Amino acid sequence: MLRIGMLTSGGDCQALNAAMRGVVKGICSKIKDVEIYGFKEGYKGLIYANFEMLTPKDFSGILTMGGTILGTSRQPFKLMRVPDEKGLDKVEAMKHTYHKLNLNCLVILGGNGTHKTANLLREEGLNIITLPKTIDNDLWGTDMTFGFQSAVDIATNTIDCIHTTATSHSRIFIVEVMGHKVGWVTLHAGIAGGADIILIPEIPYDIEVVAEAIRRRTEAGKHFTILAVAEGAISKKDAKLSKKEYKEKLRNRKYPSIAYEVAEELKERTGQEIRITVPGHTQRGGSPCPYDRVLATRLGAAAAELIMTEQYGYMVGIRNGETTKVPLKEVAGKLKTVQPDSGIVQEAKITGISFGDK
Ligand code: F6P
């Protein structure tokens, strides 16, 4: 008898269901005696033993379905050791649930925060296998996370739509793309959508350089400009602040988000009309794109292989087109960021895209 626990944690993304389906199909095609415990709403379900017994049938017909059939929640790592309102130690509670159900392993689908907790549970002696989900593509140890390409598709579609209206008006358009800490989605959607300016957290911008790029376009007879701006884009000035000072600045910011701050500063400098579009959570919604369906299925199947050979303590990732197992202790706490001197950024610059840095 194989008893597997499964949970999805953190912000949702496309292809979570496809990945779980891959794991279950992979295992159940070889082993008949399997019990699947689906924990509800991420780690919360494991802490409070809120689960549902699932059968392979529950994983049929979900390949193309967005969201997660298990539900999810954010359970910040820094609060994991902080007792809940009833004084319950969350880590001990998770271990208790795991042992009480006599699980052979726990399959955890999540992003960065989720991986820190997953690694903690590994250190506490649980058998853990994880799968890299996030639209942000910022997990260390894998070239790609599932959810990323689907989000890029949606953000690109938004920029495409803006393009057609932009050609009819003399305006500056700002599309604010998801990504507080990293700019992968903004970078890819910006290039794919033909944005003129891309602002991402990894490359602090100078607003005067951004304004100058717009003026140059105007002088060249281009009557509109499209900016793809990541939620976490930061000016050079703000990048010099300490973490504490920057947090304080964000708390007191009179604008709802960075796009509005950039808009205000560009309006002053260029005198042009500006419009802002924020696709927001649509970027995490809807059906996964074919690429993500394939990736999630492959990662799920590779996870099934690890479970059936009792190899635990790994995240299953993809490198150079092949699935690979990456030790959890190497993944936890590390962020994969866009490198300012990477080929993709340099090539984008060669095509004339400004990152507002120089
Ligand atoms: O981590 C994925 C992500 O979609 C980020 O890109 C975004 O900044 C954040 O989640 C939004 O979080 P929430 O759904 O909690 O508002």
Boltz pocket constraint, residues with backbone or C-beta under 6 A from the ligand:
constraints:
  - pocket:
      binder: B
      contacts: [[A, 11], [A, 12], [A, 74], [A, 111], [A, 134], [A, 135], [A, 136], [A, 178], [A, 179], [A, 180], [A, 231], [A, 284]]
      max_distance: 6.0
